[in-house]
Amino acid sequence: MTIDDIKKLDKTQCPKFSVFARDKLPMPGDKKFMNDLLNREITVTDFRISSSKKRNGTDCLQLQFILDDNVCVVFTGSSVLIDQIQSSKENIPFSATIVKIDKYYSFS
């Protein structure tokens, strides 16, 4: 932007950063392990995908959900869950059950 453009800027029309930005801070919620929520209905409220800190070159899903009226988070490297959540993100929040099929986790 030029100085003239900046001077003409209507600050009341600018969106607030807090409306569109996503923090890098951890999502709020009690940390759970995958075994704590297997085969139990949860309400998925948010997610974030980042590089795994435990396995180089892989992704990590941070999933925020409600279980028994408590806000919780779980971390997983499950590529099946990552693919499923990415293709379902426009439907969040949604109810689901995470099941284990052989070595894989899946939303059901």
N, C-alpha and C positions, 0 to 999 in steps of 0.2 A: 504494500500500500504506500502511496505517496503521502507526504505531509498534508496536502490539501484533502485527500481522501479521509485521512484520519480526523482532520478538523471537522469534516462534514458528517462524521459517523454519529448516528443516533444511538447512544448507549442504551436507551430503553428497549431497543429492538434486538440487542445482543442476547443470545441465550446464556444462561448461567452454566458455568463449568460443571457444577454439581448435578445438573440435569442429564448431561450426556457422557460424562467421564466415568470410567471404571477404575477404581483404585487397585493398586497392587497389594493392598493390605489383605491379610487373610479374611475370608468370609467369617462372619460371626456364627457361632454354633458350637455345640459340644462335639468333640472329636469322637467318632465311632470307628470301629473296625468292620470290615465287610461282613464278617460272621454275625455281628450284632443285628444286622438288618436283613439277612437272607430270608426269603420266603415271608416277609412281613410287608404289609402295604405301607408305602411312604408317599408323601406329596413332595415332588421335586419343585424347588422354588428358584434355584439358580445354579450356574455351573461356571467353571473356568478351566481352560486347558492351557497348560504350560509345559515347559521342558522338565522332564523328570530329574530330580536331584539324586535319585538312587541308581537309575539306569541310563547312562549316557546314550543319546541318540533316540530316546523314546519320549512319548508324551505322558503327562500325568493329568488325570481328571480330578478336579476338586468339585465335589457334588454337594450342594446344600439342599437339605430336605427337612420335612417335619415328620417326626416319628413319636407317637404317643404324646402329642401336643408340645413336644420339645423341638427347638431348632437345632439341627445337627449338621455336621459335615463329615465326609469320608473322602479319602484319597485312594485312587486306584490307577494302575497302568493298563487296565482292560481296554484293548483296542475295540472290542465289540461294543462296550458301553460308550466309548468315545464316539464311535461312528453313529450309534443310535441317538445319542444326545444331540449331536450336531445336526442330524436330519430332523430332529423333533423340537428344536429350540424355539420355533414360533408358537408352539403349544404350551410353553411353560407359563404358569404352573400346571402340572399334571400329576395324576396318581398312578403309581406303578408298584410292581413287586420285582425285586431283583432275585433271580434264580441262578443257580449254578448248574451248568450243563457240562459234564465231564470236567475240563479244566477252565471253562469259560464262564464269565458272568454275562447275563443278559437281562434287559428289561422285559417284563411280561405284563 
